[in-house]
């Protein structure tokens, strides 16, 4: 089933809806406490021209609208190239509200992201999906023809405490000459 909708780049006025989608996605992923983005952080990431990413942006967001207000969104960040492939996009979040699922909105968001990637000479779009999220995995594999990257393991240092611990531990080792400065 499909419905009439549009996709477009996010605008500053979309930030409250995007933050709402991030919260709903975090609840769905059983990680509600992880949804801590603020309006100011989203404003800086999506609309500041001081970023290091493509076009000066740190991140991109695409909004799908079925009515006059956003109903879904995705958020992505540029990735550096390793020499094996051109620069790519890392899709951080893609959320389609439950009432808008199975209408073609998810596919449209991926199509819009592919257009942005191609417009910026990117060679790929990468994303992660929770292993238990079988409806999304099925969609990615059957509809998008995406391939699993079984050989990769996701890694993360998270939270202020974790990041500060990493910094302090490695700063001490650097003072002892054990870490080569990059």
MIZA-445754 format. One line per field, with one value per atom (N, C-alpha, C): residue in three letters; chain; atom name; x, y, z. Coordinates in nm, 4 decimals, m for minus. Layout:
// residues N
residu = (ala/...)
chaine = (A/...)
atome = (CA/...)
u = (X/...)
v = (Y/...)
w = (Z/...)
//
This chain:
// residues 182
residu = (unk/unk/unk/unk/unk/unk/unk/unk/unk/unk/unk/unk/unk/unk/unk/unk/unk/unk/unk/unk/unk/unk/unk/unk/unk/unk/unk/unk/unk/unk/unk/unk/unk/unk/unk/unk/unk/unk/unk/unk/unk/unk/unk/unk/unk/unk/unk/unk/unk/unk/unk/unk/unk/unk/unk/unk/unk/unk/unk/unk/unk/unk/unk/unk/unk/unk/unk/unk/unk/unk/unk/unk/unk/unk/unk/unk/unk/unk/unk/unk/unk/unk/unk/unk/unk/unk/unk/unk/unk/unk/unk/unk/unk/unk/unk/unk/unk/unk/unk/unk/unk/unk/unk/unk/unk/unk/unk/unk/unk/unk/unk/unk/unk/unk/unk/unk/unk/unk/unk/unk/unk/unk/unk/unk/unk/unk/unk/unk/unk/unk/unk/unk/unk/unk/unk/unk/unk/unk/unk/unk/unk/unk/unk/unk/unk/unk/unk/unk/unk/unk/unk/unk/unk/unk/unk/unk/unk/unk/unk/unk/unk/unk/unk/unk/unk/unk/unk/unk/unk/unk/unk/unk/unk/unk/unk/unk/unk/unk/unk/unk/unk/unk/unk/unk/unk/unk/unk/unk/unk/unk/unk/unk/unk/unk/unk/unk/unk/unk/unk/unk/unk/unk/unk/unk/unk/unk/unk/unk/unk/unk/unk/unk/unk/unk/unk/unk/unk/unk/unk/unk/unk/unk/unk/unk/unk/unk/unk/unk/unk/unk/unk/unk/unk/unk/unk/unk/unk/unk/unk/unk/unk/unk/unk/unk/unk/unk/unk/unk/unk/unk/unk/unk/unk/unk/unk/unk/unk/unk/unk/unk/unk/unk/unk/unk/unk/unk/unk/unk/unk/unk/unk/unk/unk/unk/unk/unk/unk/unk/unk/unk/unk/unk/unk/unk/unk/unk/unk/unk/unk/unk/unk/unk/unk/unk/unk/unk/unk/unk/unk/unk/unk/unk/unk/unk/unk/unk/unk/unk/unk/unk/unk/unk/unk/unk/unk/unk/unk/unk/unk/unk/unk/unk/unk/unk/unk/unk/unk/unk/unk/unk/unk/unk/unk/unk/unk/unk/unk/unk/unk/unk/unk/unk/unk/unk/unk/unk/unk/unk/unk/unk/unk/unk/unk/unk/unk/unk/unk/unk/unk/unk/unk/unk/unk/unk/unk/unk/unk/unk/unk/unk/unk/unk/unk/unk/unk/unk/unk/unk/unk/unk/unk/unk/unk/unk/unk/unk/unk/unk/unk/unk/unk/unk/unk/unk/unk/unk/unk/unk/unk/unk/unk/unk/unk/unk/unk/unk/unk/unk/unk/unk/unk/unk/unk/unk/unk/unk/unk/unk/unk/unk/unk/unk/unk/unk/unk/unk/unk/unk/unk/unk/unk/unk/unk/unk/unk/unk/unk/unk/unk/unk/unk/unk/unk/unk/unk/unk/unk/unk/unk/unk/unk/unk/unk/unk/unk/unk/unk/unk/unk/unk/unk/unk/unk/unk/unk/unk/unk/unk/unk/unk/unk/unk/unk/unk/unk/unk/unk/unk/unk/unk/unk/unk/unk/unk/unk/unk/unk/unk/unk/unk/unk/unk/unk/unk/unk/unk/unk/unk/unk/unk/unk/unk/unk/unk/unk/unk/unk/unk/unk/unk/unk/unk/unk/unk/unk/unk/unk/unk/unk/unk/unk/unk/unk/unk/unk/unk/unk/unk/unk/unk/unk/unk/unk/unk/unk/unk/unk/unk/unk/unk/unk/unk/unk/unk/unk/unk)
chaine = (A/A/A/A/A/A/A/A/A/A/A/A/A/A/A/A/A/A/A/A/A/A/A/A/A/A/A/A/A/A/A/A/A/A/A/A/A/A/A/A/A/A/A/A/A/A/A/A/A/A/A/A/A/A/A/A/A/A/A/A/A/A/A/A/A/A/A/A/A/A/A/A/A/A/A/A/A/A/A/A/A/A/A/A/A/A/A/A/A/A/A/A/A/A/A/A/A/A/A/A/A/A/A/A/A/A/A/A/A/A/A/A/A/A/A/A/A/A/A/A/A/A/A/A/A/A/A/A/A/A/A/A/A/A/A/A/A/A/A/A/A/A/A/A/A/A/A/A/A/A/A/A/A/A/A/A/A/A/A/A/A/A/A/A/A/A/A/A/A/A/A/A/A/A/A/A/A/A/A/A/A/A/A/A/A/A/A/A/A/A/A/A/A/A/A/A/A/A/A/A/A/A/A/A/A/A/A/A/A/A/A/A/A/A/A/A/A/A/A/A/A/A/A/A/A/A/A/A/A/A/A/A/A/A/A/A/A/A/A/A/A/A/A/A/A/A/A/A/A/A/A/A/A/A/A/A/A/A/A/A/A/A/A/A/A/A/A/A/A/A/A/A/A/A/A/A/A/A/A/A/A/A/A/A/A/A/A/A/A/A/A/A/A/A/A/A/A/A/A/A/A/A/A/A/A/A/A/A/A/A/A/A/A/A/A/A/A/A/A/A/A/A/A/A/A/A/A/A/A/A/A/A/A/A/A/A/A/A/A/A/A/A/A/A/A/A/A/A/A/A/A/A/A/A/A/A/A/A/A/A/A/A/A/A/A/A/A/A/A/A/A/A/A/A/A/A/A/A/A/A/A/A/A/A/A/A/A/A/A/A/A/A/A/A/A/A/A/A/A/A/A/A/A/A/A/A/A/A/A/A/A/A/A/A/A/A/A/A/A/A/A/A/A/A/A/A/A/A/A/A/A/A/A/A/A/A/A/A/A/A/A/A/A/A/A/A/A/A/A/A/A/A/A/A/A/A/A/A/A/A/A/A/A/A/A/A/A/A/A/A/A/A/A/A/A/A/A/A/A/A/A/A/A/A/A/A/A/A/A/A/A/A/A/A/A/A/A/A/A/A/A/A/A/A/A/A/A/A/A/A/A/A/A/A/A/A/A/A/A/A/A/A/A/A/A/A/A/A/A/A/A/A/A/A/A/A/A/A/A/A/A/A/A/A/A/A)
atome = (N/CA/C/N/CA/C/N/CA/C/N/CA/C/N/CA/C/N/CA/C/N/CA/C/N/CA/C/N/CA/C/N/CA/C/N/CA/C/N/CA/C/N/CA/C/N/CA/C/N/CA/C/N/CA/C/N/CA/C/N/CA/C/N/CA/C/N/CA/C/N/CA/C/N/CA/C/N/CA/C/N/CA/C/N/CA/C/N/CA/C/N/CA/C/N/CA/C/N/CA/C/N/CA/C/N/CA/C/N/CA/C/N/CA/C/N/CA/C/N/CA/C/N/CA/C/N/CA/C/N/CA/C/N/CA/C/N/CA/C/N/CA/C/N/CA/C/N/CA/C/N/CA/C/N/CA/C/N/CA/C/N/CA/C/N/CA/C/N/CA/C/N/CA/C/N/CA/C/N/CA/C/N/CA/C/N/CA/C/N/CA/C/N/CA/C/N/CA/C/N/CA/C/N/CA/C/N/CA/C/N/CA/C/N/CA/C/N/CA/C/N/CA/C/N/CA/C/N/CA/C/N/CA/C/N/CA/C/N/CA/C/N/CA/C/N/CA/C/N/CA/C/N/CA/C/N/CA/C/N/CA/C/N/CA/C/N/CA/C/N/CA/C/N/CA/C/N/CA/C/N/CA/C/N/CA/C/N/CA/C/N/CA/C/N/CA/C/N/CA/C/N/CA/C/N/CA/C/N/CA/C/N/CA/C/N/CA/C/N/CA/C/N/CA/C/N/CA/C/N/CA/C/N/CA/C/N/CA/C/N/CA/C/N/CA/C/N/CA/C/N/CA/C/N/CA/C/N/CA/C/N/CA/C/N/CA/C/N/CA/C/N/CA/C/N/CA/C/N/CA/C/N/CA/C/N/CA/C/N/CA/C/N/CA/C/N/CA/C/N/CA/C/N/CA/C/N/CA/C/N/CA/C/N/CA/C/N/CA/C/N/CA/C/N/CA/C/N/CA/C/N/CA/C/N/CA/C/N/CA/C/N/CA/C/N/CA/C/N/CA/C/N/CA/C/N/CA/C/N/CA/C/N/CA/C/N/CA/C/N/CA/C/N/CA/C/N/CA/C/N/CA/C/N/CA/C/N/CA/C/N/CA/C/N/CA/C/N/CA/C/N/CA/C/N/CA/C/N/CA/C/N/CA/C/N/CA/C/N/CA/C/N/CA/C/N/CA/C/N/CA/C/N/CA/C/N/CA/C/N/CA/C/N/CA/C/N/CA/C/N/CA/C/N/CA/C/N/CA/C/N/CA/C/N/CA/C/N/CA/C/N/CA/C/N/CA/C/N/CA/C/N/CA/C/N/CA/C/N/CA/C/N/CA/C/N/CA/C/N/CA/C/N/CA/C/N/CA/C/N/CA/C/N/CA/C/N/CA/C/N/CA/C/N/CA/C/N/CA/C/N/CA/C/N/CA/C)
u = (0.0845/0.0000/0.0885/0.0529/0.1292/0.0343/0.0915/0.0135/0.0858/0.0155/0.0776/0.1560/0.2830/0.3674/0.4844/0.5564/0.6749/0.7909/0.9117/1.0321/1.1044/1.1723/1.2449/1.3534/1.4532/1.5523/1.4855/1.5338/1.4796/1.5071/1.4195/1.4328/1.4391/1.4921/1.5012/1.3695/1.2571/1.1277/1.0897/1.1623/1.1358/1.2029/1.2894/1.3666/1.2768/1.1704/1.0860/1.0307/0.9873/0.9358/1.0472/1.1652/1.2785/1.3138/1.3184/1.3464/1.2381/1.1143/1.0046/1.0260/1.0640/1.0888/1.2053/1.3092/1.4235/1.3781/1.2938/1.2408/1.1559/1.0649/0.9817/1.0669/1.1699/1.2585/1.3317/1.3802/1.4495/1.3573/1.2319/1.1352/1.1186/1.1019/1.0872/1.2095/1.3279/1.4525/1.4844/1.3935/1.4089/1.5309/1.5571/1.6690/1.6253/1.5108/1.4558/1.5530/1.6318/1.7261/1.8383/1.8550/1.9607/1.9190/1.7913/1.7419/1.7630/1.8814/1.9161/1.9499/1.9315/1.9624/1.8772/1.9367/1.8650/1.8393/1.7505/1.7200/1.8476/1.9261/2.0497/2.1484/2.1620/2.2525/2.2060/2.0761/2.0240/2.0416/2.0175/2.0361/2.1805/2.2745/2.4170/2.4546/2.4113/2.4494/2.3883/2.2627/2.1929/2.2067/2.2258/2.2147/2.3344/2.4329/2.5529/2.6386/2.6989/2.7893/2.9336/2.9549/3.0910/3.1338/3.0508/3.0824/3.1902/3.2389/3.3449/3.2908/3.1605/3.1014/3.0772/2.9991/2.9678/2.8873/2.9291/2.8568/2.8629/2.9598/2.9737/2.8831/2.8039/2.7112/2.7767/2.7420/2.7831/2.6898/2.5624/2.4621/2.3582/2.2836/2.1734/2.0478/1.9344/1.8073/1.7115/1.6365/1.5347/1.4015/1.3012/1.1696/1.0714/0.9849/0.8741/0.7465/0.6638/0.5382/0.4223/0.3251/0.2008/0.0917/0.1094/0.0176/0.1049/0.0572/0.1366/0.2448/0.2484/0.3497/0.4325/0.5580/0.6440/0.5841/0.5993/0.5500/0.6630/0.7782/0.8913/1.0182/1.1310/1.2571/1.3713/1.4799/1.6044/1.7148/1.8220/1.9339/2.0604/2.1524/2.2745/2.3926/2.5120/2.6347/2.7326/2.8153/2.9166/3.0187/3.0736/3.1792/3.3023/3.4181/3.5405/3.5667/3.6442/3.6792/3.8059/3.8204/3.9391/4.0291/3.9944/4.0693/4.0019/3.9211/3.8490/3.7269/3.6629/3.5419/3.5438/3.4629/3.4509/3.3846/3.3784/3.3110/3.1680/3.1142/2.9791/2.8987/2.7762/2.6899/2.6643/2.6631/2.6209/2.4818/2.3841/2.2483/2.2388/2.2136/2.2079/2.0701/1.9674/1.8308/1.7384/1.6461/1.5371/1.4122/1.3147/1.1940/1.0717/0.9819/0.8516/0.7481/0.6594/0.5592/0.4766/0.4297/0.3538/0.2370/0.1657/0.0510/0.0916/0.2178/0.2629/0.3437/0.3588/0.4366/0.3593/0.4332/0.3780/0.3065/0.3449/0.2878/0.3922/0.5157/0.6228/0.7084/0.6816/0.7549/0.9007/0.9257/1.0636/1.1448/1.0861/1.1546/1.1839/1.0878/1.1076/1.2198/1.2302/1.3396/1.4741/1.4823/1.6069/1.6376/1.5368/1.5581/1.6121/1.5536/1.6006/1.7440/1.7762/1.9131/2.0095/1.9681/2.0534/2.0800/1.9802/1.9994/2.1011/2.0900/2.1873/2.3273/2.3372/2.4676/2.5259/2.4466/2.4957/2.5300/2.4506/2.4784/2.6109/2.6591/2.7852/2.8947/2.8777/2.9777/3.0100/2.9110/2.9293/2.9102/2.9821/2.9769/2.8944/2.8376/2.7632/2.6812/2.5865/2.5131/2.5185/2.5661/2.5753/2.4795/2.4266/2.3451/2.3461/2.3038/2.2930/2.1462/2.1153/1.9801/1.9919/1.9090/1.9116/1.8751/1.9446/1.9232/1.7796/1.7113/1.5744/1.4718/1.5147/1.4212/1.4007/1.3406/1.3243/1.2352/1.1330/1.0566/1.1448/1.2301/1.3183/1.4226/1.4806/1.5801/1.5174/1.3978/1.3292/1.3071/1.2664/1.2466/1.3773/1.4847/1.6137/1.6617/1.6463/1.6964/1.6063/1.4755/1.3876/1.3572/1.3262/1.2857/1.4051/1.5033/1.6173/1.7329/1.7267/1.8352/1.9669/1.9561/2.0739/2.1387/2.2683/2.3400/2.3874/2.3816/2.4316/2.5838/2.6369/2.7819/2.8186/2.8045/2.8244/2.9666/3.0630/3.2016/3.2377/3.1479/3.1725/3.1033/3.1654/3.1087/3.1015/2.9854/2.9713/3.0440/3.1074/3.1811/3.1388/3.1463/3.1036/3.1666/3.2085/3.2383/3.1306/3.0542/2.9345/2.9294/2.8670/2.8412/2.9610/2.9327/3.0399/3.1434/3.0963/3.1890/3.2804/3.2225/3.3020/3.4031/3.3592/3.4493/3.5589/3.5211/3.6225/3.7215/3.6716/3.7610/3.8583/3.8103/3.8969/4.0020/3.9591/4.0503/4.1566/4.1130/4.2075/4.3054/4.2564/4.3447/4.4488/4.4053/4.4967/4.5860/4.5378/4.6224/4.7384/4.7095/4.8169/4.9194/4.8695/4.9607/5.0399/4.9790/5.0500/5.1638/5.1394/5.2458/5.3611/5.3329/5.4370/5.5021/5.4610/5.5204/5.4694/5.3562/5.3060/5.2125/5.1658/5.0752/5.1413/5.1398/5.1947/5.0869/5.1192/5.0206/4.9976/4.8707/4.8343/4.8292)
v = (m0.1177/0.0000/0.1233/0.2263/0.3495/0.4664/0.5766/0.6962/0.8142/0.9245/1.0456/1.1125/1.1302/1.1972/1.2583/1.3446/1.4069/1.3858/1.3901/1.3922/1.5216/1.5745/1.6999/1.7109/1.7949/1.8187/1.8811/1.8448/1.9029/2.0528/2.1241/2.2679/2.2917/2.4062/2.4320/2.4119/2.4434/2.4255/2.2801/2.1865/2.0432/1.9835/2.0582/2.0022/1.9432/2.0087/1.9448/1.8093/1.7986/1.6711/1.5665/1.6068/1.5132/1.4624/1.5513/1.5086/1.4126/1.4385/1.3484/1.2108/1.2070/1.0793/1.0048/1.0789/1.0156/0.9500/1.0180/0.9632/0.8385/0.8446/0.7291/0.6104/0.6366/0.5291/0.4682/0.5515/0.5007/0.4133/0.4501/0.3679/0.2340/0.2368/0.1133/0.0227/0.0839/0.0069/m0.0292/0.0038/m0.0257/0.0450/0.1664/0.2466/0.3917/0.4092/0.5431/0.6394/0.5895/0.6752/0.7280/0.6709/0.7142/0.8356/0.8674/0.9792/1.1087/1.1661/1.2843/1.4053/1.3954/1.5081/1.6287/1.7464/1.8697/1.9482/2.0443/2.1318/2.2007/2.2527/2.3231/2.2303/2.1064/2.0113/1.9786/1.9599/1.9309/2.0510/2.1689/2.2907/2.2990/2.2769/2.2837/2.1752/2.0526/1.9413/1.9528/1.9939/1.9936/2.1229/2.2354/2.3619/2.4550/2.4184/2.5006/2.4820/2.5857/2.5768/2.5573/2.5349/2.5198/2.3746/2.2822/2.1398/2.0956/1.9758/1.9211/1.8286/1.8097/1.7171/1.7817/1.7142/1.7623/1.8904/1.9903/2.1167/2.1884/2.1552/2.2179/2.1607/2.0590/2.0018/1.8875/1.8751/1.7597/1.6431/1.6728/1.5694/1.6231/1.5306/1.5622/1.4988/1.5579/1.4954/1.5140/1.4107/1.4131/1.3834/1.4586/1.4458/1.3975/1.3058/1.2635/1.3234/1.3768/1.4372/1.3709/1.3264/1.2746/1.3797/1.4729/1.5851/1.7092/1.8137/1.9364/1.9308/1.8225/1.8131/1.6865/1.6873/1.5712/1.4467/1.3335/1.2082/1.1081/1.1344/1.0431/1.1208/1.0647/1.1314/1.0330/1.0687/0.9962/1.0973/1.0492/1.1339/1.0597/1.1256/1.0592/1.1536/1.0950/1.1716/1.1230/1.2136/1.1700/1.0794/0.9843/0.8956/0.9196/0.9072/0.9219/0.7955/0.8110/0.6976/0.6310/0.5026/0.4294/0.3944/0.4370/0.3997/0.2880/0.2068/0.0975/0.1501/0.2509/0.3055/0.4567/0.5269/0.6715/0.6988/0.8254/0.8645/0.8104/0.7834/0.7303/0.8037/0.7592/0.8125/0.7029/0.7409/0.6510/0.6966/0.6107/0.6409/0.6142/0.7179/0.7047/0.6586/0.7249/0.6932/0.7033/0.6112/0.6209/0.5799/0.6677/0.6391/0.6719/0.5762/0.5946/0.5676/0.6629/0.6457/0.5206/0.4520/0.3277/0.3429/0.4538/0.4730/0.4904/0.5239/0.5495/0.4334/0.3248/0.2115/0.1378/0.0713/m0.0061/0.0809/0.2075/0.2985/0.3436/0.2953/0.3362/0.4491/0.4945/0.6078/0.5712/0.4545/0.4123/0.4044/0.3448/0.3356/0.4760/0.5663/0.7028/0.7740/0.7511/0.8118/0.7577/0.6277/0.5711/0.6245/0.6403/0.6958/0.8385/0.9188/1.0564/1.0575/0.9671/0.9591/0.9164/0.8217/0.7794/0.8965/0.9805/1.0973/1.1924/1.2201/1.3078/1.2462/1.1161/1.0495/1.0616/1.0343/1.0441/1.1881/1.2832/1.4244/1.4697/1.3986/1.4333/1.3306/1.2543/1.1549/1.0524/1.0135/0.9099/0.7728/0.6748/0.5430/0.4414/0.4801/0.3808/0.4509/0.3765/0.4167/0.2971/0.3176/0.2125/0.2446/0.1400/0.1582/0.0294/0.0424/m0.0726/m0.0952/m0.2188/m0.2534/m0.3556/m0.3420/m0.4377/m0.5768/m0.6772/m0.8148/m0.8613/m0.8151/m0.8601/m0.7877/m0.6841/m0.6049/m0.6706/m0.7876/m0.8659/m0.7988/m0.7202/m0.6533/m0.5577/m0.4826/m0.3901/m0.4656/m0.5695/m0.6484/m0.7052/m0.7582/m0.8116/m0.7046/m0.5853/m0.4741/m0.4371/m0.4253/m0.3860/m0.4877/m0.6144/m0.7183/m0.7368/m0.7383/m0.7684/m0.6456/m0.5356/m0.4171/m0.3360/m0.3148/m0.2315/m0.3107/m0.4434/m0.5309/m0.4986/m0.4591/m0.4320/m0.5640/m0.5609/m0.6809/m0.6665/m0.7767/m0.7790/m0.7725/m0.7081/m0.7012/m0.7847/m0.9142/m1.0069/m1.0033/m0.9636/m0.9657/m0.8471/m0.7508/m0.6339/m0.6480/m0.5942/m0.5893/m0.4429/m0.3983/m0.2597/m0.2377/m0.1243/m0.0891/0.0509/0.0767/0.2073/0.2359/0.3587/0.4144/0.5189/0.5090/0.5909/0.6649/0.7801/0.8589/0.9410/1.0435/1.1335/1.0582/0.9723/0.8967/0.8068/0.7383/0.6506/0.7277/0.8403/0.9214/0.9862/1.0364/1.0951/0.9892/0.8695/0.7605/0.7256/0.7201/0.6933/0.8025/0.9264/1.0388/1.0356/1.0207/1.0235/0.9074/0.7874/0.6713/0.6894/0.7328/0.7464/0.8682/0.9743/1.0909/1.0538/0.9740/0.9290/0.8443/0.7520/0.6671/0.7489/0.8523/0.9361/1.0087/1.0535/1.1189/1.0248/0.8957/0.7956/0.7516/0.8123/0.7800/0.6517/0.5990/0.4735/0.4924/0.6137/0.6390/0.7397/0.7085/0.7994/0.8981/1.0255/1.1279/1.1273/1.1366/1.1362/1.2761)
w = (0.0000/0.0000/0.0000/m0.0732/m0.0725/m0.0500/m0.0049/0.0225/m0.0386/m0.0561/m0.1077/0.0046/m0.0178/0.0796/0.0065/0.0757/0.0195/0.1142/0.0594/0.1421/0.1113/0.2120/0.1947/0.3012/0.2761/0.3809/0.5031/0.6186/0.7418/0.7449/0.8120/0.8329/0.9829/1.0242/1.1689/1.2439/1.1831/1.2488/1.2709/1.2077/1.2236/1.3475/1.4115/1.5231/1.6317/1.6762/1.7790/1.7341/1.6086/1.5586/1.5513/1.5074/1.4995/1.6386/1.7358/1.8735/1.9235/1.8864/1.9233/1.8605/1.7325/1.6640/1.7291/1.7675/1.8341/1.9641/2.0383/2.1640/2.1366/2.0372/2.0043/1.9600/1.8797/1.8353/1.9545/2.0448/2.1632/2.2481/2.2600/2.3338/2.2630/2.1310/2.0526/2.0696/2.0727/2.0862/2.2308/2.3218/2.4648/2.5246/2.4766/2.5252/2.5450/2.6088/2.6245/2.6916/2.7855/2.8564/2.7668/2.6488/2.5573/2.4732/2.4688/2.3882/2.4651/2.4523/2.5296/2.4442/2.3132/2.2254/2.2628/2.2536/2.2839/2.1558/2.1666/2.0534/2.0056/2.0987/2.0618/1.9905/2.0389/1.9738/1.8323/1.8143/1.6807/1.5886/1.6395/1.5603/1.5116/1.5996/1.5643/1.4638/1.4875/1.4005/1.2612/1.2547/1.1271/1.0470/1.1144/1.0426/1.0574/1.1376/1.1494/1.0249/0.9787/0.8633/0.9089/1.0384/1.0900/1.1031/1.0592/1.0715/0.9742/0.9939/0.9103/0.8021/0.7995/0.7038/0.5683/0.4881/0.3543/0.3618/0.2879/0.2878/0.4209/0.5044/0.6342/0.7410/0.7068/0.8041/0.8798/1.0058/1.0849/1.0556/1.0319/1.0070/0.9096/0.8530/0.7624/0.8189/0.7888/0.8240/0.7075/0.6812/0.5774/0.6452/0.6109/0.6721/0.5664/0.6040/0.5180/0.5748/0.4867/0.5289/0.4560/0.5334/0.4758/0.4833/0.5731/0.5874/0.5917/0.6486/0.6553/0.7625/0.8403/0.9452/0.9256/0.9734/0.9574/1.0226/0.9549/1.0097/1.0299/0.9710/0.9791/0.9468/0.9885/0.9588/0.9623/0.8926/0.9089/0.9321/0.9911/1.0270/0.9893/0.9213/0.8801/0.8933/0.8961/0.9059/0.7998/0.7462/0.6510/0.7192/0.6422/0.6906/0.6063/0.6676/0.5901/0.5100/0.4049/0.3202/0.3736/0.3477/0.3910/0.2744/0.1565/0.0374/m0.0384/0.0324/m0.0338/m0.1072/m0.0528/m0.1134/m0.0967/m0.1744/m0.1528/m0.0178/0.0162/0.1397/0.1378/0.2550/0.2647/0.3694/0.3860/0.4905/0.5917/0.7182/0.8252/0.8674/0.8462/0.8875/1.0363/1.1117/1.2575/1.3029/1.2565/1.2970/1.1770/1.1674/1.0710/1.1464/1.1463/1.2218/1.1382/1.1283/1.0651/1.1738/1.1949/1.2996/1.2698/1.3739/1.3517/1.2542/1.2618/1.1733/1.0268/1.0021/0.8655/0.8064/0.8819/0.8319/0.7230/0.6355/0.5236/0.4205/0.4131/0.3139/0.2117/0.2244/0.1330/0.1855/0.3089/0.3646/0.3911/0.4498/0.4764/0.3481/0.2467/0.1172/0.0639/0.0748/0.0256/0.1001/0.2310/0.3067/0.2594/0.2332/0.1811/0.0415/m0.0423/m0.1764/m0.1648/m0.0767/m0.0577/m0.0058/0.0870/0.1384/0.0281/m0.0558/m0.1677/m0.2617/m0.2851/m0.3713/m0.3103/m0.1799/m0.1131/m0.1243/m0.0998/m0.1082/m0.2487/m0.3502/m0.4879/m0.5257/m0.4800/m0.5085/m0.4490/m0.3455/m0.2796/m0.3075/m0.4153/m0.4584/m0.3501/m0.2729/m0.1715/m0.2357/m0.1837/m0.2427/m0.1673/m0.0535/0.0245/0.1331/0.1875/0.3078/0.4018/0.5217/0.6233/0.7375/0.7999/0.9193/0.9996/1.1222/1.2116/1.2443/1.2745/1.3154/1.4283/1.5277/1.6376/1.5878/1.6361/1.5889/1.6066/1.7102/1.7350/1.6478/1.5746/1.4946/1.3575/1.3594/1.2367/1.1312/1.1678/1.0619/0.9794/1.0478/0.9761/0.8947/0.9510/0.8778/0.7507/0.7615/0.6447/0.5391/0.5810/0.4884/0.4193/0.4978/0.4398/0.3368/0.3696/0.2787/0.1568/0.1763/0.0630/m0.0222/0.0397/m0.0348/m0.0835/0.0052/m0.0314/m0.0924/m0.0796/m0.1269/m0.0550/0.0706/0.1527/0.1932/0.2147/0.2559/0.3999/0.4709/0.6083/0.6072/0.7069/0.7236/0.8452/0.8324/0.9443/0.9999/0.9163/0.9599/1.0504/1.0637/1.1458/1.2807/1.3837/1.5182/1.5585/1.6004/1.6444/1.7771/1.7885/1.9100/1.9529/2.0841/2.1329/2.2689/2.2881/2.4197/2.4388/2.5483/2.5599/2.6926/2.6876/2.8067/2.8480/2.9217/2.9678/3.0502/3.1399/3.2247/3.1410/3.0430/2.9573/2.8743/2.8178/2.7356/2.8192/2.9383/3.0259/3.0721/3.1018/3.1410/3.0306/2.9098/2.7946/2.7807/2.7897/2.7773/2.8873/3.0125/3.1243/3.1189/3.0923/3.0854/2.9767/2.8606/2.7487/2.7610/2.8267/2.8490/2.9411/3.0466/3.1365/3.0613/2.9794/2.9026/2.8023/2.7465/2.6499/2.7190/2.8431/2.9175/2.9454/2.9566/2.9770/2.8455/2.7359/2.6074/2.5436/2.5902/2.5359/2.4169/2.3953/2.2833/2.1909/2.0643/1.9650/1.9264/1.9322/1.8984/1.7484/1.7090/1.5662/1.5138)
//
